[in-house]
Every structure is written in C-alpha cells, then in structure tokens.
Amino acid sequence: MKPRKAKDLRELSDMELKNLLDESKETLARLRIQHSLKQLTDTASLATLRKDIARIKTIINERKQAK
C-alpha cells in the first residue's frame, strides 16, 4: 500500500476527505481482523493506513481552524 501525499489530500473537498476517512477506517478495521487471524501478509500496510488517517484528520482540523 502506497502512502497518500498531503499535497494530494489538500486538493480534495471536505466531503471527499470525510468519505475517504470513513473508507480508511473501515479498511483499517478489516486489516486488523486479518492480522489477528494471521491472514495478513503485508503488515506494513497497517502503519501506512494509520498514518494516512492521521494526515486526513490533520487536514480536516486545519480547515476547521481556518474558518
């Protein structure tokens, strides 16, 4: 899984960021289940996805503070 760039995320609208955040959280939950069942081969994807979620939340918070 390739990490998302903050530059690319900033180009998205607020609604797109919210949808992406929801999707990412669901994906993370699925990956955690697979990891606990020892079915996940790429364990680095967990860390990458957690960092992507943090980036998205940071951009959303920056936009809220700017208003």
MIKOL-837500 format. One record per atom (N, C-alpha, C): atom name; residue in three letters; y, z, x; residue number from 1. Coordinates in Angstrom, 1 decimal, always signed. Example, Ala and Ser with C-alpha at 12.3 -4.5 7.8 and 13.67 -1.06 7.14 Angstrom:
<nulos>
> name	resn	v	w	u	resi
> N	ALA	-5.7	+7.8	+13.2	1 $
> CA	ALA	-4.5	+7.8	+12.3	1 $
> C	ALA	-3.3	+7.8	+13.2	1 $
> N	SER	-2.2	+7.1	+12.8	2 $
> CA	SER	-1.1	+7.1	+13.7	2 $
> C	SER	+0.0	+7.9	+12.9	2 $
</nulos>
This chain:
<nulos>
> name	resn	v	w	u	resi
> N	MET	-1.2	+0.0	+0.8	1 $
> CA	MET	+0.0	+0.0	+0.0	1 $
> C	MET	+1.2	+0.0	+0.9	1 $
> N	LYS	+2.1	-0.9	+0.6	2 $
> CA	LYS	+3.3	-1.1	+1.4	2 $
> C	LYS	+4.5	-0.2	+0.8	2 $
> N	PRO	+5.2	+0.5	+1.6	3 $
> CA	PRO	+6.3	+1.4	+1.0	3 $
> C	PRO	+7.4	+0.5	+0.5	3 $
> N	ARG	+8.1	+1.0	-0.5	4 $
> CA	ARG	+9.2	+0.3	-1.0	4 $
> C	ARG	+10.5	+0.7	-0.2	4 $
> N	LYS	+11.3	-0.3	-0.1	5 $
> CA	LYS	+12.6	+0.0	+0.7	5 $
> C	LYS	+13.6	+0.5	-0.3	5 $
> N	ALA	+14.4	+1.4	+0.2	6 $
> CA	ALA	+15.5	+2.0	-0.6	6 $
> C	ALA	+16.5	+0.9	-1.0	6 $
> N	LYS	+16.7	+0.0	-0.1	7 $
> CA	LYS	+17.7	-1.1	-0.4	7 $
> C	LYS	+17.2	-1.9	-1.6	7 $
> N	ASP	+15.9	-2.2	-1.7	8 $
> CA	ASP	+15.4	-3.0	-2.8	8 $
> C	ASP	+15.4	-2.1	-4.1	8 $
> N	LEU	+15.2	-0.8	-4.0	9 $
> CA	LEU	+15.2	+0.0	-5.2	9 $
> C	LEU	+16.6	+0.1	-5.7	9 $
> N	ARG	+17.6	+0.1	-4.9	10 $
> CA	ARG	+19.0	+0.3	-5.3	10 $
> C	ARG	+19.5	-0.9	-6.1	10 $
> N	GLU	+18.8	-2.1	-6.0	11 $
> CA	GLU	+19.2	-3.3	-6.7	11 $
> C	GLU	+18.6	-3.2	-8.2	11 $
> N	LEU	+17.7	-2.3	-8.5	12 $
> CA	LEU	+17.2	-2.2	-9.8	12 $
> C	LEU	+18.1	-1.4	-10.7	12 $
> N	SER	+18.0	-1.7	-12.0	13 $
> CA	SER	+18.8	-1.0	-13.0	13 $
> C	SER	+18.2	+0.4	-13.3	13 $
> N	ASP	+19.0	+1.2	-14.0	14 $
> CA	ASP	+18.5	+2.6	-14.2	14 $
> C	ASP	+17.2	+2.6	-15.0	14 $
> N	MET	+17.1	+1.7	-16.0	15 $
> CA	MET	+15.9	+1.6	-16.9	15 $
> C	MET	+14.7	+1.2	-16.0	15 $
> N	GLU	+14.9	+0.2	-15.2	16 $
> CA	GLU	+13.8	-0.3	-14.3	16 $
> C	GLU	+13.3	+0.8	-13.4	16 $
> N	LEU	+14.3	+1.6	-12.9	17 $
> CA	LEU	+13.9	+2.7	-12.0	17 $
> C	LEU	+13.1	+3.8	-12.7	17 $
> N	LYS	+13.5	+4.1	-14.0	18 $
> CA	LYS	+12.8	+5.0	-14.8	18 $
> C	LYS	+11.4	+4.5	-15.0	18 $
> N	ASN	+11.2	+3.3	-15.4	19 $
> CA	ASN	+9.9	+2.7	-15.7	19 $
> C	ASN	+9.0	+2.7	-14.4	19 $
> N	LEU	+9.6	+2.4	-13.3	20 $
> CA	LEU	+8.9	+2.4	-12.0	20 $
> C	LEU	+8.5	+3.8	-11.6	20 $
> N	LEU	+9.3	+4.8	-11.9	21 $
> CA	LEU	+9.0	+6.2	-11.6	21 $
> C	LEU	+7.8	+6.6	-12.5	21 $
> N	ASP	+7.8	+6.2	-13.7	22 $
> CA	ASP	+6.7	+6.6	-14.6	22 $
> C	ASP	+5.4	+6.0	-14.2	22 $
> N	GLU	+5.4	+4.7	-13.8	23 $
> CA	GLU	+4.3	+4.0	-13.3	23 $
> C	GLU	+3.7	+4.6	-12.0	23 $
> N	SER	+4.6	+4.9	-11.1	24 $
> CA	SER	+4.2	+5.5	-9.9	24 $
> C	SER	+3.6	+6.9	-10.1	24 $
> N	LYS	+4.1	+7.7	-11.0	25 $
> CA	LYS	+3.5	+9.0	-11.2	25 $
> C	LYS	+2.1	+8.8	-11.8	25 $
> N	GLU	+1.9	+7.8	-12.7	26 $
> CA	GLU	+0.5	+7.6	-13.3	26 $
> C	GLU	-0.4	+7.1	-12.2	26 $
> N	THR	+0.0	+6.2	-11.3	27 $
> CA	THR	-0.8	+5.7	-10.2	27 $
> C	THR	-1.2	+6.8	-9.3	27 $
> N	LEU	-0.2	+7.7	-9.0	28 $
> CA	LEU	-0.5	+8.8	-8.1	28 $
> C	LEU	-1.6	+9.8	-8.7	28 $
> N	ALA	-1.5	+10.0	-10.0	29 $
> CA	ALA	-2.5	+10.8	-10.7	29 $
> C	ALA	-3.9	+10.2	-10.5	29 $
> N	ARG	-4.0	+8.9	-10.8	30 $
> CA	ARG	-5.2	+8.2	-10.6	30 $
> C	ARG	-5.8	+8.2	-9.2	30 $
> N	LEU	-4.9	+8.1	-8.2	31 $
> CA	LEU	-5.3	+8.1	-6.8	31 $
> C	LEU	-5.8	+9.5	-6.4	31 $
> N	ARG	-5.2	+10.5	-7.0	32 $
> CA	ARG	-5.6	+11.9	-6.7	32 $
> C	ARG	-7.0	+12.2	-7.2	32 $
> N	ILE	-7.2	+11.6	-8.4	33 $
> CA	ILE	-8.6	+11.8	-9.0	33 $
> C	ILE	-9.6	+11.1	-8.2	33 $
> N	GLN	-9.3	+9.9	-7.8	34 $
> CA	GLN	-10.2	+9.1	-6.9	34 $
> C	GLN	-10.5	+9.8	-5.6	34 $
> N	HIS	-9.4	+10.4	-5.1	35 $
> CA	HIS	-9.5	+11.1	-3.8	35 $
> C	HIS	-10.4	+12.3	-4.0	35 $
> N	SER	-10.3	+13.0	-5.1	36 $
> CA	SER	-11.1	+14.2	-5.3	36 $
> C	SER	-12.6	+13.9	-5.5	36 $
> N	LEU	-12.8	+12.7	-6.0	37 $
> CA	LEU	-14.2	+12.2	-6.2	37 $
> C	LEU	-14.8	+11.5	-5.0	37 $
> N	LYS	-14.0	+11.5	-3.9	38 $
> CA	LYS	-14.4	+10.8	-2.7	38 $
> C	LYS	-14.6	+9.3	-2.9	38 $
> N	GLN	-13.8	+8.7	-3.8	39 $
> CA	GLN	-13.9	+7.2	-4.0	39 $
> C	GLN	-12.7	+6.5	-3.4	39 $
> N	LEU	-11.8	+7.2	-2.9	40 $
> CA	LEU	-10.6	+6.6	-2.4	40 $
> C	LEU	-10.8	+6.3	-0.9	40 $
> N	THR	-10.6	+5.0	-0.5	41 $
> CA	THR	-10.8	+4.6	+0.9	41 $
> C	THR	-9.5	+4.7	+1.7	41 $
> N	ASP	-8.4	+4.3	+1.1	42 $
> CA	ASP	-7.1	+4.3	+1.7	42 $
> C	ASP	-6.3	+5.6	+1.4	42 $
> N	THR	-6.6	+6.7	+2.1	43 $
> CA	THR	-5.9	+7.9	+1.8	43 $
> C	THR	-4.4	+7.9	+2.1	43 $
> N	ALA	-4.0	+7.0	+3.0	44 $
> CA	ALA	-2.6	+6.9	+3.3	44 $
> C	ALA	-1.8	+6.5	+2.2	44 $
> N	SER	-2.4	+5.9	+1.2	45 $
> CA	SER	-1.6	+5.4	+0.0	45 $
> C	SER	-1.1	+6.6	-0.8	45 $
> N	LEU	-1.7	+7.7	-0.7	46 $
> CA	LEU	-1.2	+8.9	-1.4	46 $
> C	LEU	+0.2	+9.3	-0.8	46 $
> N	ALA	+0.3	+9.4	+0.5	47 $
> CA	ALA	+1.5	+9.8	+1.1	47 $
> C	ALA	+2.6	+8.7	+0.9	47 $
> N	THR	+2.2	+7.5	+0.9	48 $
> CA	THR	+3.2	+6.4	+0.7	48 $
> C	THR	+3.7	+6.4	-0.7	48 $
> N	LEU	+2.9	+6.7	-1.7	49 $
> CA	LEU	+3.3	+6.7	-3.0	49 $
> C	LEU	+4.2	+7.9	-3.3	49 $
> N	ARG	+3.9	+9.1	-2.7	50 $
> CA	ARG	+4.7	+10.3	-2.9	50 $
> C	ARG	+6.1	+10.0	-2.3	50 $
> N	LYS	+6.2	+9.4	-1.2	51 $
> CA	LYS	+7.5	+9.1	-0.6	51 $
> C	LYS	+8.3	+8.1	-1.4	51 $
> N	ASP	+7.6	+7.1	-2.0	52 $
> CA	ASP	+8.2	+6.1	-2.9	52 $
> C	ASP	+8.8	+6.9	-4.1	52 $
> N	ILE	+8.1	+7.8	-4.7	53 $
> CA	ILE	+8.5	+8.6	-5.8	53 $
> C	ILE	+9.8	+9.4	-5.4	53 $
> N	ALA	+9.8	+9.9	-4.3	54 $
> CA	ALA	+10.9	+10.7	-3.8	54 $
> C	ALA	+12.1	+9.8	-3.6	54 $
> N	ARG	+11.9	+8.6	-3.1	55 $
> CA	ARG	+13.0	+7.6	-3.0	55 $
> C	ARG	+13.6	+7.3	-4.3	55 $
> N	ILE	+12.8	+7.0	-5.3	56 $
> CA	ILE	+13.2	+6.7	-6.6	56 $
> C	ILE	+14.0	+7.8	-7.2	56 $
> N	LYS	+13.5	+9.0	-7.1	57 $
> CA	LYS	+14.2	+10.2	-7.7	57 $
> C	LYS	+15.6	+10.4	-7.0	57 $
> N	THR	+15.6	+10.2	-5.7	58 $
> CA	THR	+16.9	+10.3	-5.0	58 $
> C	THR	+17.9	+9.3	-5.4	58 $
> N	ILE	+17.5	+8.1	-5.7	59 $
> CA	ILE	+18.5	+7.1	-6.1	59 $
> C	ILE	+18.9	+7.4	-7.5	59 $
> N	ILE	+18.0	+7.9	-8.4	60 $
> CA	ILE	+18.4	+8.2	-9.8	60 $
> C	ILE	+19.4	+9.4	-9.7	60 $
> N	ASN	+19.2	+10.4	-8.9	61 $
> CA	ASN	+20.1	+11.5	-8.8	61 $
> C	ASN	+21.4	+11.1	-8.2	61 $
> N	GLU	+21.4	+10.2	-7.2	62 $
> CA	GLU	+22.7	+9.7	-6.6	62 $
> C	GLU	+23.6	+9.1	-7.7	62 $
> N	ARG	+22.9	+8.3	-8.5	63 $
> CA	ARG	+23.6	+7.6	-9.6	63 $
> C	ARG	+24.2	+8.6	-10.6	63 $
> N	LYS	+23.4	+9.6	-10.9	64 $
> CA	LYS	+23.9	+10.6	-11.9	64 $
> C	LYS	+25.1	+11.3	-11.4	64 $
> N	GLN	+25.1	+11.7	-10.1	65 $
> CA	GLN	+26.2	+12.4	-9.5	65 $
> C	GLN	+27.4	+11.5	-9.3	65 $
> N	ALA	+27.2	+10.2	-9.2	66 $
> CA	ALA	+28.4	+9.3	-9.0	66 $
> C	ALA	+29.1	+9.2	-10.4	66 $
> N	LYS	+28.5	+9.4	-11.5	67 $
> CA	LYS	+29.1	+9.3	-12.8	67 $
> C	LYS	+30.0	+10.4	-13.1	67 $
</nulos>
